[in-house]
Amino acid sequence: MTVMRLLGFRNLFFAQTLSLLGTQITLLALPLAALLLLDASAAQVSLLAAAEYAPILLFGLPAGAWVERMRKRPVLLVSDAARAIALGAVPVAYLLDALTLPLLFAVAFVVGLGTLFFDVAQMSYLPVLLSEDQLADGNAKLEGSRSFAQLAGPSAGGALVQLVTAPVAILVDALSYVGSFFLLLFVKGRDTATPEAERQGLGREIGEGVRFVLGHPVLRPLALADAAANFAFAAVLALQVVFAADDLHLGATAIGVVLAVGNAGGLVGAVLSGKLSERLPAGPLLIGSIVLFTVGAALLPLAWDAWTFGLGLFVVYLGVVVYNVVSVTMRQLATPERLLGRMNATLRFIEWGTLPLGAVIGGLLVAPLGIRTVLWLAAGVCALSVLPPLLSPVRSLKNHDLQEVPA
């Protein structure tokens, strides 16, 4: 790796860490703002989560083609700027006594839109900054960054909400995106857009990306597994604060600590994933990680206090991060560079498109079934997510096969 590419990856790593740290604060602060300041119901909090995921359904497929037509770093910069401005509106509205649920829905939507374009551009940019044999390690480091943020962010967010109110905690997230913006200014790498002569029209380009993913013997089962798991996790993420506050009777600081304990599992998963990828076949490792996060999901409705809830989340994130490192590396190695943006966007649409559905359905089922029953249903859907890779060529993939994934 050249010095410039190394510095580029380093700055991308720190930019992601900073923005994700703020994001994890908002993950707790935004629903608490709705609950504590606006007296929102469980269904309304779930709709708030759905609003953040809605851009995936609306713009998920064209996002990949759009990103491929542009240089990646400007997309990252605009995404950070948009999220910072949107989140900054919350404390301003609070000071003006104008904070409402519709405003929070709008903020969540803009944040989700920025996250969609940031993630598609970042995953397409990473293979430019790293060589093929460095991708697994690079993805592990980025997942480690995510897990660190998930570990530190909720506890900091809980303390901030407790001490200085939810709007001020959200302001911290806005500032984190500003910091990420300035770090990204120093990311250097071969940043190219698809030449105009090679463009086929937006519809044809989107169709090519969809056909590539759905026709691929490895990408297709990964997409189906993610779609099922994300449907389940959306319900959990939308309801975890409500469950902790209403059923377990935890305060904001305690909820933050619980989420941090759970997210420590992700940090452990990031540390272990590189070594596990070297020692275990990729396919069985991926299937084993699904089994692991399913066990964690089944522990959640059994929780009776802060620590048992944190334990379930710990096991969930341990499995999820190992899965993410292995599956993202598979995708990047299986896809030609010219299709990376459309591949990532198509997978985001299929996988993350189930997030708003899971959040809304989970929230609506709380009243008739109870929140613990909804968590049990989520665990059952997680269990079903193992079937697509188990019944496909993924199950027999070895590490060296990743260089020769069939197209």
GIPE-V387126 format. One record per backbone hydrogen bond with DSSP energy under -0.5 kcal/mol. CO is the residue of the C=O (numbers start at 1). NH is the residue of the N-H. If there is no record, write none. Layout:
BEGIN
CO,NH  CO,NH
END
This chain:
BEGIN
2,6  3,7  4,8  5,9  6,10  7,11  8,12  9,13  10,14  11,15  12,16  13,17  14,18  15,19  16,20  17,21  18,22  19,23  20,24  21,25  22,26  23,27  24,28  25,28  25,29  26,30  28,32  29,33  30,34  31,35  32,36  32,37  33,37  33,38  34,38  34,40  35,39  41,45  42,46  43,47  44,48  45,49  46,50  47,51  48,52  49,53  50,54  53,56  53,57  54,57  54,58  55,59  56,60  59,63  60,64  61,64  61,65  62,66  63,67  64,68  65,69  66,69  67,70  68,194  71,75  72,76  73,77  74,78  75,79  76,80  77,81  78,82  79,83  80,84  81,85  82,86  83,87  84,88  85,89  86,89  87,90  87,91  88,92  89,93  90,94  91,95  92,96  93,98  93,99  94,97  100,104  101,105  102,106  103,107  104,108  105,109  106,110  107,111  108,112  109,113  110,114  111,115  112,116  113,117  114,118  115,119  116,120  117,121  118,122  119,123  120,124  121,125  122,126  123,127  125,128  125,129  126,129  126,130  131,134  131,135  132,135  134,138  135,139  136,140  137,141  138,142  139,143  140,144  141,145  142,146  143,147  144,148  145,149  146,150  147,151  148,152  149,153  150,154  151,155  152,156  153,157  154,158  155,159  156,160  157,161  158,162  159,163  160,164  161,165  165,169  166,170  167,171  168,172  169,173  170,174  171,175  172,176  173,177  174,178  175,179  176,180  177,181  178,182  179,183  180,184  181,185  183,186  184,187  186,188  189,191  190,192  195,198  196,199  201,205  202,206  203,207  204,208  205,209  206,210  207,211  208,212  209,213  210,214  211,215  213,216  216,220  218,222  219,223  220,224  221,225  222,226  223,227  224,228  225,229  226,230  227,231  228,232  229,233  230,234  231,235  232,236  233,237  234,238  235,239  236,240  239,243  240,244  241,245  242,246  242,247  243,247  243,248  244,250  251,255  252,256  253,257  254,258  255,259  256,260  257,261  258,262  259,263  260,264  261,265  262,265  263,266  263,267  264,268  265,269  266,270  267,271  268,272  269,273  270,274  271,275  272,276  273,277  274,278  275,279  276,280  281,285  282,286  283,287  284,288  285,289  286,290  287,291  288,292  289,293  290,294  291,295  292,296  293,297  294,298  295,299  296,299  296,300  297,300  297,301  299,302  300,303  305,309  306,310  307,311  308,312  309,313  310,314  311,315  312,316  313,317  314,318  315,319  316,320  317,321  318,322  319,323  320,324  321,325  322,326  323,327  324,328  325,329  326,330  327,331  328,332  329,333  330,334  331,335  332,335  336,339  337,340  339,343  340,344  341,345  342,346  343,347  344,348  345,349  346,350  347,351  348,352  348,353  349,353  351,354  352,355  352,356  353,357  354,358  355,359  356,360  357,361  358,362  359,363  360,364  361,365  362,366  363,366  363,367  364,368  365,369  365,370  366,370  370,374  371,375  372,376  373,377  374,378  375,379  376,380  377,381  378,382  379,383  380,384  381,385  382,385  383,386  384,387  385,389  386,390  387,391  389,392  389,395  392,395  393,396  394,397  397,283  398,401  398,402  399,402  400,403  401,404  402,405
END
